[in-house]
Amino acid sequence: MRRRQFVVRTSAAVVGTALSARRVLGANERVNVALIGCGARGRLLANLVKQTPGAAVTALCDVYDQQVAQARESASEGARGFKDFREVLDQKDIDAIVVATPDHWHGIIAVSACQAGKDAYVEKPLAHNVKESRAIVEAAKRSKRIVQHGTQHRAAPHYREVQETIQSGKLGEVRYVRIWNFQNLYPNGIGREADTRPPAGLDWDLYLGPAPVVPFNRARFLGTYRWFWDYAGGWVTDFGTHRFDSFHQVMGASLCFRGPLQALRPKRLTYRARARAETSSRFRGAAVVTRSSSRRRATAATSSTARSKAASLARDGALKPLTLRTN
């Protein structure tokens, strides 16, 4: 089964569940979905939602006008365009949202959607960090909204076959599992971009949101934002989300049973540096998972500035009011 089929089934499941809820309430059977984050991944998801019977992509939202324009081909006819996700959540006719923004916005948007009474499909990783991820879980529980996380590999038949093989004991006791994802951007990595003015149609301040204020830099935007800790977690929270989840699935492990957990992360990387990240933890049954990744990358991949308090979470798991900067 191809990856596209995995996503189709996941999208259909989310829309189908929302549709069932509307039928119970006796409402219009069409589920109106808004896409928030109109990059390449978001457009793929919008196309899949649009193909799902009973669903329509009726709103598009992105901080970059060009992305909204490109996404119109993936949306339903007459889809409205927005720049601020809060305006989308104010629309009473929107039933559910698809979140395909950079990771640092996932937590705020997903929790806000629950508070606004919307169901949500959130791309992986669930959020920028564990605290924000837990806030999403708690918000979904409190609001009784449907929140689907994008770990489609769980639906793949070959992973289930591996799970059955391991759990049946055919291979004996498995005590050590190694997971990897290797790729090399040769020879210049993501390159060295100079700070410039934001392109026309981009609200750079809104893009940064809860992240530290920095000048616009093309490397921090679109396809290479994952190499900056302000917005994402690199390979570990990108493909690692799938790889770790597959480990949990085939090993039948739900929680880390006992330590230690180690993470090695360079503070600064240049195009000549080889990045290696490794995590190791012990699970029930003495199984150990280790993941390492290596690639040549360019320019600084971290920021020493702490994440803004605007994205901090209240003790009860709810987000504090978000205050956007204005110039």
SERO-4910 file (N, C-alpha, C, O; in steps of 0.05 Angstrom, whole numbers):
BEGIN
 pado doro    nc1    nc2    nc3   cac1   cac2   cac3    cc1    cc2    cc3    oc1    oc2    oc3
  Met    A     17    -24      0      0      0      0     18     25      0     37     27     15
  Arg    A     11     44    -17     27     68    -19     20     88      3     -1     88     14
  Arg    A     40    107      8     36    127     28     10    143     23     -4    150     41
  Arg    A      5    149     -3    -19    165    -10    -44    151      0    -63    164      9
  Gln    A    -45    124     -2    -68    109      7    -71    111     37    -93    111     48
  Phe    A    -48    111     51    -49    114     81    -64    140     88    -81    140    105
  Val    A    -55    162     75    -67    188     81    -96    189     74   -112    201     89
  Val    A   -103    178     51   -131    177     43   -148    164     65   -169    175     72
  Arg    A   -140    141     75   -155    127     95   -157    143    121   -178    144    134
  Thr    A   -135    156    128   -135    172    153   -154    196    150   -170    201    167
  Ser    A   -152    210    127   -170    233    122   -199    225    122   -216    238    133
  Ala    A   -205    202    109   -232    192    108   -242    186    136   -266    190    142
  Ala    A   -225    174    153   -233    167    180   -240    192    196   -260    192    210
  Val    A   -224    213    194   -229    238    209   -255    251    199   -272    258    215
  Val    A   -257    254    173   -281    267    162   -306    250    168   -327    260    174
  Gly    A   -303    223    166   -325    205    171   -335    207    199   -359    206    204
  Thr    A   -316    209    218   -324    211    246   -339    238    251   -359    238    266
  Ala    A   -328    259    239   -341    285    243   -369    285    230   -388    296    240
  Leu    A   -371    271    207   -397    269    193   -417    254    210   -440    262    211
  Ser    A   -408    232    222   -426    217    240   -437    234    262   -460    233    270
  Ala    A   -419    251    274   -427    268    296   -449    288    286   -468    294    301
  Arg    A   -445    298    262   -465    317    252   -492    304    247   -513    316    251
  Arg    A   -491    279    238   -516    265    233   -531    261    259   -556    263    260
  Val    A   -516    255    281   -529    251    307   -543    277    315   -565    277    327
  Leu    A   -531    300    308   -542    325    315   -564    334    296   -578    354    300
  Gly    A   -567    319    274   -587    326    254   -579    350    237   -597    364    226
  Ala    A   -553    356    234   -544    379    219   -539    372    190   -542    349    182
  Asn    A   -532    392    174   -524    387    146   -503    366    145   -484    367    161
  Glu    A   -505    347    127   -487    324    127   -460    331    115   -441    315    119
  Arg    A   -457    353    101   -431    360     91   -413    371    112   -421    389    128
  Val    A   -388    362    114   -369    372    133   -352    393    119   -338    387     99
  Asn    A   -352    417    129   -336    439    118   -309    439    132   -308    443    157
  Val    A   -288    436    117   -261    434    128   -245    459    120   -246    467     97
  Ala    A   -229    469    139   -211    491    133   -182    481    134   -175    467    152
  Leu    A   -166    488    114   -138    481    114   -123    505    125   -124    527    115
  Ile    A   -108    500    146    -91    521    158    -62    512    154    -52    493    167
  Gly    A    -48    526    137    -21    519    129    -22    507    101    -28    483     97
  Cys    A    -18    524     80    -24    516     53      1    509     36      2    514     12
  Gly    A     22    498     50     45    489     36     40    464     20     17    455     18
  Ala    A     61    451     11     58    427     -6     44    405      9     26    392     -2
  Arg    A     51    400     34     37    380     50      8    387     55    -10    369     52
  Gly    A      3    412     61    -25    420     65    -42    416     40    -65    408     42
  Arg    A    -30    423     17    -45    420     -8    -51    391    -14    -73    384    -24
  Leu    A    -33    373     -8    -38    345    -11    -61    336      6    -79    321     -3
  Leu    A    -61    344     31    -82    336     49   -109    348     40   -130    334     42
  Ala    A   -109    373     31   -134    385     21   -145    369     -2   -170    365     -4
  Asn    A   -128    361    -21   -137    345    -43   -150    319    -34   -171    310    -45
  Leu    A   -139    306    -13   -149    281     -3   -176    285     11   -194    269      9
  Val    A   -178    307     26   -203    313     40   -225    318     19   -247    309     22
  Lys    A   -217    333     -2   -237    340    -22   -248    315    -36   -271    315    -46
  Gln    A   -231    294    -38   -240    269    -51   -258    252    -33   -269    233    -42
  Thr    A   -259    260     -7   -275    244     12   -305    251     10   -312    275     12
  Pro    A   -322    232      5   -350    238      3   -361    252     28   -354    244     50
  Gly    A   -377    272     24   -389    286     47   -371    308     58   -378    319     79
  Ala    A   -349    314     45   -331    334     56   -324    355     35   -325    349     11
  Ala    A   -319    380     43   -311    401     25   -290    419     39   -293    425     63
  Val    A   -270    427     25   -250    446     35   -260    474     28   -257    483      5
  Thr    A   -271    487     47   -285    513     42   -269    537     52   -279    560     48
  Ala    A   -246    533     64   -230    556     74   -201    548     72   -193    526     78
  Leu    A   -184    568     65   -155    565     63   -142    587     79   -151    610     78
  Cys    A   -122    580     95   -110    600    112    -79    596    112    -69    574    116
  Asp    A    -65    618    107    -36    618    108    -26    646    112    -38    665    102
  Val    A     -3    649    125      8    676    129     21    687    104     28    710    103
  Tyr    A     23    670     83     35    678     58     14    676     36      4    654     30
  Asp    A      7    699     24    -15    699      4    -10    680    -19    -28    668    -30
  Gln    A     15    678    -27     22    660    -49     14    631    -44      6    617    -63
  Gln    A     17    623    -19     10    595    -12    -21    591    -14    -30    570    -24
  Val    A    -36    611     -6    -65    609     -8    -73    607    -37    -91    591    -45
  Ala    A    -61    623    -54    -67    623    -83    -61    596    -95    -77    586   -111
  Gln    A    -39    584    -88    -31    558    -98    -50    536    -89    -55    516   -103
  Ala    A    -61    539    -65    -78    519    -53   -107    519    -64   -122    500    -59
  Arg    A   -114    539    -79   -142    541    -89   -148    517   -107   -171    508   -108
  Glu    A   -129    507   -122   -134    484   -139   -139    459   -123   -152    440   -133
  Ser    A   -130    458    -98   -135    435    -81   -160    438    -64   -168    419    -50
  Ala    A   -173    461    -65   -197    466    -48   -222    463    -64   -221    460    -89
  Ser    A   -244    464    -51   -270    464    -64   -276    491    -77   -264    511    -69
  Glu    A   -294    491    -96   -300    516   -110   -311    537    -90   -329    531    -74
  Gly    A   -301    561    -93   -311    583    -76   -299    584    -48   -309    598    -31
  Ala    A   -277    569    -43   -264    569    -17   -254    597    -10   -243    611    -27
  Arg    A   -259    606     14   -250    632     23   -221    632     33   -212    611     43
  Gly    A   -207    654     29   -179    656     37   -176    673     62   -189    693     65
  Phe    A   -158    664     80   -153    679    105   -123    679    110   -108    663    100
  Lys    A   -114    699    126    -86    701    134    -83    694    163    -62    683    171
  Asp    A   -102    700    179   -101    695    208   -120    672    216   -144    672    210
  Phe    A   -108    651    228   -124    627    234   -147    633    253   -167    618    253
  Arg    A   -145    654    269   -166    660    288   -192    669    274   -214    664    284
  Glu    A   -189    681    251   -212    688    235   -226    663    224   -250    662    222
  Val    A   -210    643    218   -221    618    209   -238    605    231   -260    596    226
  Leu    A   -227    604    255   -241    592    277   -266    607    285   -284    596    298
  Asp    A   -268    632    277   -293    648    282   -315    641    263   -338    649    268
  Gln    A   -309    627    241   -330    620    222   -348    598    232   -338    575    237
  Lys    A   -373    603    235   -392    584    247   -397    560    229   -404    539    238
  Asp    A   -392    564    202   -398    542    184   -375    522    180   -377    503    166
  Ile    A   -352    528    193   -329    510    192   -332    488    213   -334    495    237
  Asp    A   -331    463    205   -335    441    224   -308    430    234   -306    422    258
  Ala    A   -288    429    217   -263    417    224   -240    431    210   -244    445    190
  Ile    A   -216    428    221   -192    441    208   -171    420    204   -169    400    217
  Val    A   -154    425    184   -130    410    180   -106    428    186   -104    450    173
  Val    A    -89    421    204    -66    437    212    -41    427    199    -31    405    206
  Ala    A    -30    442    180     -6    434    166     14    457    166     29    462    147
  Thr    A     15    472    188     33    494    191     60    484    201     62    460    208
  Pro    A     81    501    203    105    493    218     98    485    246     78    494    257
  Asp    A    114    468    258    108    455    284    103    474    307     87    468    324
  His    A    116    498    307    113    516    330     86    528    332     79    540    352
  Trp    A     69    525    311     41    535    313     21    513    319     -2    520    324
  His    A     28    488    318      9    466    321     -7    468    347    -31    466    348
  Gly    A      8    472    370     -5    472    396    -26    494    398    -48    489    407
  Ile    A    -19    518    391    -37    541    394    -61    537    377    -84    542    386
  Ile    A    -58    529    352    -80    526    334    -98    503    342   -123    506    342
  Ala    A    -87    481    349   -103    457    356   -119    462    381   -143    456    383
  Val    A   -107    474    402   -121    480    427   -143    501    421   -166    498    432
  Ser    A   -137    521    406   -157    542    399   -180    530    384   -203    538    387
  Ala    A   -174    510    366   -196    497    351   -215    482    370   -239    484    367
  Cys    A   -203    468    389   -220    454    409   -237    473    424   -261    469    429
  Gln    A   -226    496    432   -241    516    447   -263    528    430   -283    537    440
  Ala    A   -258    529    404   -279    540    385   -299    519    376   -317    525    360
  Gly    A   -296    495    386   -316    474    379   -310    461    352   -329    450    340
  Lys    A   -285    462    342   -279    450    317   -263    424    321   -247    422    340
  Asp    A   -268    404    304   -251    380    304   -225    386    288   -225    406    273
  Ala    A   -205    370    292   -179    377    280   -163    352    272   -162    332    286
  Tyr    A   -151    354    248   -130    335    240   -104    351    241   -101    371    228
  Val    A    -84    341    257    -59    356    261    -36    339    250    -32    316    258
  Glu    A    -22    351    232      1    337    220     22    331    242     23    344    263
  Lys    A     38    311    236     60    305    255     82    325    252     86    336    230
  Pro    A     97    330    273     92    321    301     68    336    312     60    357    302
  Leu    A     57    324    333     32    336    344     37    365    352     19    382    347
  Ala    A     60    372    363     66    399    371     96    403    372    111    385    366
  His    A    104    427    379    133    434    380    147    419    402    171    413    400
  Asn    A    133    414    424    145    401    447    125    385    463    101    386    457
  Val    A    134    370    482    116    353    497     95    368    512     71    360    513
  Lys    A    102    391    524     83    406    540     60    416    523     36    414    531
  Glu    A     66    425    499     44    434    482     28    411    472      4    413    468
  Ser    A     41    388    467     26    364    459      6    355    480    -17    348    474
  Arg    A     15    355    505     -3    348    527    -27    368    529    -49    360    536
  Ala    A    -21    393    523    -43    413    524    -64    407    503    -88    411    508
  Ile    A    -56    397    479    -75    389    459    -92    366    468   -116    367    465
  Val    A    -79    346    480    -94    323    490   -115    331    511   -138    323    510
  Glu    A   -106    348    530   -124    357    551   -147    374    540   -170    372    549
  Ala    A   -141    391    520   -161    408    508   -182    391    493   -206    397    494
  Ala    A   -173    370    480   -192    352    466   -210    338    486   -234    335    481
  Lys    A   -199    330    508   -215    317    529   -236    336    540   -259    329    543
  Arg    A   -227    360    547   -246    379    559   -268    387    540   -291    390    548
  Ser    A   -261    391    515   -281    401    495   -296    378    482   -316    383    469
  Lys    A   -286    353    486   -298    330    473   -298    332    443   -317    324    429
  Arg    A   -277    344    432   -273    347    404   -256    324    393   -241    311    408
  Ile    A   -258    318    367   -242    298    354   -216    310    345   -216    330    330
  Val    A   -193    299    354   -167    308    345   -152    284    335   -146    265    350
  Gln    A   -145    284    310   -131    262    297   -102    271    292    -97    293    282
  His    A    -83    253    299    -54    259    295    -44    245    270    -52    222    266
  Gly    A    -28    257    255    -19    246    229      3    225    231     25    229    222
  Thr    A     -4    202    242     15    179    242      3    157    225     -6    136    236
  Gln    A      3    161    199    -11    143    181      2    116    179    -11     96    170
  His    A     27    114    186     41     88    183     27     66    199     31     42    193
  Arg    A     12     73    219     -2     53    235    -22     37    218    -29     14    225
  Ala    A    -30     48    196    -50     35    178    -36     17    157    -50      4    142
  Ala    A    -10     17    156      4      2    135      4    -28    142     12    -35    164
  Pro    A     -4    -45    123     -5    -74    128     22    -86    134     23   -106    149
  His    A     43    -76    122     69    -89    127     79    -84    156     93   -100    167
  Tyr    A     72    -61    167     79    -56    195     63    -74    214     73    -84    234
  Arg    A     38    -79    207     21    -97    223     32   -126    221     31   -141    240
  Glu    A     42   -133    197     54   -160    194     79   -162    212     83   -183    225
  Val    A     95   -142    213    119   -142    231    109   -144    260    121   -159    275
  Gln    A     89   -129    267     78   -130    294     70   -158    301     76   -168    323
  Glu    A     55   -171    283     46   -198    289     69   -218    292     69   -236    309
  Thr    A     90   -214    275    113   -232    277    128   -229    303    135   -248    316
  Ile    A    132   -204    312    146   -198    337    129   -208    361    140   -222    378
  Gln    A    104   -201    361     87   -208    384     82   -238    386     75   -248    408
  Ser    A     84   -252    364     79   -282    364    103   -297    377    100   -320    384
  Gly    A    126   -284    379    149   -297    390    165   -313    370    183   -328    378
  Lys    A    159   -311    344    173   -327    324    203   -320    323    219   -337    316
  Leu    A    210   -296    330    238   -288    330    251   -289    358    273   -281    361
  Gly    A    236   -300    377    246   -300    404    242   -273    418    227   -256    408
  Glu    A    256   -269    440    253   -244    455    270   -223    441    294   -226    437
  Val    A    257   -201    434    271   -178    422    279   -159    444    262   -148    458
  Arg    A    305   -155    447    315   -139    469    327   -112    459    331    -94    476
  Tyr    A    332   -109    434    345    -85    425    334    -78    397    335    -95    379
  Val    A    325    -54    393    315    -45    367    329    -19    359    332     -1    375
  Arg    A    339    -19    335    352      5    325    337     17    302    329      3    283
  Ile    A    331     43    303    315     57    283    333     79    271    347     93    285
  Trp    A    331     81    245    347    102    232    332    115    209    313    104    197
  Asn    A    341    139    202    331    153    178    354    169    168    362    189    181
  Phe    A    365    162    146    390    174    136    386    189    110    373    178     92
  Gln    A    396    213    109    396    228     84    418    249     85    425    259    106
  Asn    A    429    255     62    451    274     61    446    296     41    441    290     17
  Leu    A    446    321     50    443    344     32    471    353     23    483    370     36
  Tyr    A    480    342      1    508    347     -7    508    365    -31    491    362    -49
  Pro    A    527    384    -33    549    388    -15    545    411      5    560    415     23
  Asn    A    523    427      0    520    452     15    497    452     35    491    473     46
  Gly    A    485    429     40    463    429     59    441    448     51    433    448     27
  Ile    A    430    464     69    409    483     62    420    510     54    405    528     48
  Gly    A    447    511     53    459    536     43    462    557     65    454    552     88
  Arg    A    472    580     58    476    602     76    461    626     65    470    639     46
  Glu    A    438    632     76    422    654     67    426    679     83    428    678    108
  Ala    A    427    702     70    429    727     84    401    737     92    382    731     78
  Asp    A    399    752    114    374    763    122    365    784    101    381    799     91
  Thr    A    339    784     95    328    802     75    301    812     85    292    805    107
  Arg    A    288    829     69    261    837     75    242    814     67    247    799     48
  Pro    A    220    810     82    201    789     75    190    793     47    187    816     39
  Pro    A    184    772     32    171    776      6    144    788      8    131    786     29
  Ala    A    134    800    -13    108    812    -13     87    791     -7     88    769    -18
  Gly    A     67    798      9     46    780     15     51    762     39     33    746     46
  Leu    A     74    764     52     80    748     75     79    765    101     92    786    103
  Asp    A     64    755    120     63    768    147     84    753    164     77    733    177
  Trp    A    108    763    163    130    749    177    126    749    207    133    730    220
  Asp    A    115    770    218    110    772    247     90    750    255     94    737    276
  Leu    A     70    746    239     50    725    245     62    697    241     55    679    256
  Tyr    A     80    694    222     94    669    218    110    662    243    109    639    253
  Leu    A    125    681    254    141    676    278    123    669    302    129    650    317
  Gly    A    101    684    305     82    678    327     95    675    354    106    694    364
  Pro    A     95    651    365    106    646    392    136    644    392    148    642    414
  Ala    A    149    643    369    178    640    367    192    667    372    179    688    370
  Pro    A    218    667    377    233    692    381    232    709    356    230    699    334
  Val    A    234    735    361    234    755    339    261    754    325    281    759    338
  Val    A    261    749    299    286    749    283    280    762    256    256    761    248
  Pro    A    300    772    242    295    783    215    287    760    197    293    736    202
  Phe    A    274    767    175    267    746    155    292    734    143    311    748    136
  Asn    A    291    707    141    313    693    128    300    669    113    285    654    125
  Arg    A    306    667     88    293    647     71    297    619     83    280    601     80
  Ala    A    320    614     96    325    587    107    306    580    129    302    557    135
  Arg    A    295    600    143    276    596    165    247    592    155    229    590    172
  Phe    A    244    592    130    217    593    118    212    569     99    232    559     88
  Leu    A    188    562     96    180    540     78    195    515     83    196    505    106
  Gly    A    208    503     63    218    475     65    240    470     84    245    447     90
  Thr    A    255    491     93    278    486    110    275    496    139    294    497    154
  Tyr    A    251    503    147    246    513    174    253    492    195    259    499    218
  Arg    A    252    466    188    256    445    208    284    445    219    289    432    240
  Trp    A    303    458    206    330    458    217    335    480    238    358    485    245
  Phe    A    314    492    247    316    512    268    299    504    292    275    499    289
  Trp    A    311    502    315    297    493    339    274    511    347    255    502    360
  Asp    A    274    536    338    252    554    344    226    545    332    204    551    343
  Tyr    A    227    529    310    203    522    296    197    492    295    175    484    290
  Ala    A    218    476    300    214    447    297    237    433    312    253    445    326
  Gly    A    239    406    308    259    390    321    276    373    303    287    353    311
  Gly    A    279    383    278    296    368    259    285    340    252    261    336    252
  Trp    A    303    322    246    295    295    238    280    280    260    262    265    255
  Val    A    288    285    285    276    269    307    246    273    309    231    254    313
  Thr    A    237    298    306    208    302    307    195    303    280    170    305    278
  Asp    A    210    300    259    199    297    232    194    268    226    174    257    233
  Phe    A    213    255    212    210    227    206    211    209    232    200    187    232
  Gly    A    225    220    252    226    204    277    199    199    289    195    179    303
  Thr    A    180    217    285    153    213    295    142    186    285    130    171    300
  His    A    145    181    259    136    156    247    152    132    257    142    112    264
  Arg    A    179    136    257    196    114    264    192    104    293    190     81    299
  Phe    A    190    124    311    186    117    339    158    104    343    155     85    359
  Asp    A    138    115    329    111    104    331    111     75    321     97     58    333
  Ser    A    125     69    300    126     41    290    139     23    310    131      0    313
  Phe    A    159     33    324    172     17    345    151     10    367    149    -13    375
  His    A    137     30    376    116     26    396     96      5    386     87    -12    401
  Gln    A     88      8    361     68    -10    350     78    -39    349     64    -57    359
  Val    A    101    -44    337    110    -72    334    119    -84    360    117   -109    363
  Met    A    128    -68    379    138    -79    405    115    -80    425    119    -91    447
  Gly    A     93    -68    420     71    -67    439     78    -50    463     68    -55    485
  Ala    A     95    -30    459    103    -12    481     87     14    480     85     26    459
  Ser    A     76     22    502     61     46    503     75     69    517     72     92    509
  Leu    A     91     63    538    104     83    553    133     74    559    139     50    561
  Cys    A    150     94    562    177     88    571    176     77    600    165     91    617
  Phe    A    187     54    605    184     41    631    205     51    650    199     56    674
  Arg    A    229     54    642    250     64    659    273     76    642    276     69    619
  Gly    A    288     94    655    309    108    641    333     91    635    332     66    639
  Pro    A    355    102    625    357    131    621    349    139    593    347    122    575
  Leu    A    343    165    589    338    176    563    360    196    557    364    215    573
  Gln    A    374    192    536    396    210    529    391    222    502    382    209    483
  Ala    A    398    247    499    396    260    473    421    277    469    428    293    486
  Leu    A    434    273    446    458    287    440    451    306    417    443    298    396
  Arg    A    456    332    422    448    352    402    469    374    401    474    388    421
  Pro    A    483    378    378    502    400    376    488    427    379    465    430    371
  Lys    A    502    446    391    490    472    395    490    488    369    473    505    364
  Arg    A    510    484    352    512    499    327    523    481    306    542    465    310
  Leu    A    511    482    282    519    465    260    525    482    236    512    502    231
  Thr    A    545    475    221    551    488    196    551    468    174    547    444    179
  Tyr    A    555    477    149    553    458    127    575    437    128    574    417    114
  Arg    A    596    441    144    617    421    146    613    402    170    628    383    173
  Ala    A    593    407    185    589    391    209    570    368    203    550    372    188
  Arg    A    575    345    213    557    323    211    540    322    236    551    319    259
  Ala    A    514    323    233    496    324    256    489    295    264    481    279    247
  Arg    A    491    289    289    483    263    299    466    266    324    475    277    343
  Ala    A    443    255    322    425    256    346    418    228    354    411    212    337
  Glu    A    420    222    379    415    195    388    399    195    414    405    210    432
  Thr    A    379    179    415    363    176    439    362    147    446    361    129    429
  Ser    A    363    141    472    363    114    481    347    112    506    351    128    525
  Ser    A    328     93    507    312     90    531    304     61    534    302     46    515
  Arg    A    300     52    559    294     24    565    264     21    569    251     37    583
  Phe    A    252      1    556    224     -4    557    218    -30    572    236    -46    578
  Arg    A    193    -33    578    184    -57    591    193    -82    574    191    -81    550
  Gly    A    203   -102    588    214   -125    573    243   -121    565    253   -137    550
  Ala    A    255   -100    575    284    -95    571    290    -87    542    314    -87    534
  Ala    A    270    -81    526    275    -72    499    286    -44    499    277    -27    515
  Val    A    305    -39    482    318    -13    481    315     -2    453    319    -16    433
  Val    A    307     23    451    305     36    425    327     57    422    331     73    441
  Thr    A    340     58    400    360     78    395    356     89    367    350     74    348
  Arg    A    358    114    364    355    126    338    378    145    333    385    161    350
  Ser    A    390    143    310    411    162    303    406    172    275    397    157    258
  Ser    A    413    196    270    410    207    243    434    224    237    447    235    255
  Ser    A    441    224    212    465    239    204    461    252    177    451    239    158
  Arg    A    467    277    175    466    291    150    483    316    151    488    327    173
  Arg    A    492    325    128    507    350    127    487    373    125    469    373    108
  Arg    A    490    392    143    471    414    143    485    441    142    509    442    148
  Ala    A    471    461    135    484    487    133    472    507    152    449    504    160
  Thr    A    487    528    158    479    550    175    471    541    203    468    517    208
  Ala    A    467    560    221    460    553    249    433    540    250    414    549    238
  Ala    A    432    518    266    407    503    268    392    509    294    371    497    298
  Thr    A    403    526    310    390    531    336    389    560    342    402    577    328
  Ser    A    373    567    361    372    594    371    375    593    402    361    577    414
  Ser    A    393    609    413    396    608    442    374    622    456    371    620    481
  Thr    A    358    637    442    336    652    454    313    633    461    305    616    445
  Ala    A    303    635    485    281    618    494    256    624    479    252    647    470
  Arg    A    238    605    476    213    609    463    197    630    478    198    632    503
  Ser    A    182    646    463    167    668    475    146    658    495    135    636    492
  Lys    A    141    675    515    120    668    535     93    667    523     74    657    535
  Ala    A     90    679    499     63    679    486     53    651    481     29    647    479
  Ala    A     72    631    479     64    604    473     64    586    498     60    562    497
  Ser    A     69    598    521     70    583    546     42    572    553     22    583    544
  Leu    A     42    551    569     17    538    575      9    542    604     26    542    621
  Ala    A    -16    545    609    -26    548    636    -24    521    651    -22    500    638
  Arg    A    -25    521    677    -22    496    692    -43    476    686    -39    452    689
  Asp    A    -67    485    679    -89    466    673    -87    455    645   -105    441    636
  Gly    A    -66    463    630    -62    452    603    -74    470    582    -70    465    558
  Ala    A    -87    491    589    -98    510    569    -77    530    561    -59    536    577
  Leu    A    -79    541    538    -61    561    529    -68    588    541    -92    595    542
  Lys    A    -48    603    548    -53    631    557    -61    647    532    -54    639    509
  Pro    A    -75    669    536    -82    686    512    -58    693    496    -37    700    507
  Leu    A    -60    691    469    -38    696    451    -38    726    444    -58    736    434
  Thr    A    -16    739    448    -13    767    441      7    768    418     30    762    422
  Leu    A     -2    777    395     16    780    372     29    807    373     16    827    380
  Arg    A     54    808    364     68    833    364     59    850    341     52    840    319
  Thr    A     58    876    345     52    895    323     73    916    322     83    925    342
  Asn    A     80    924    298    101    945    294     89    972    292    104    992    289
***
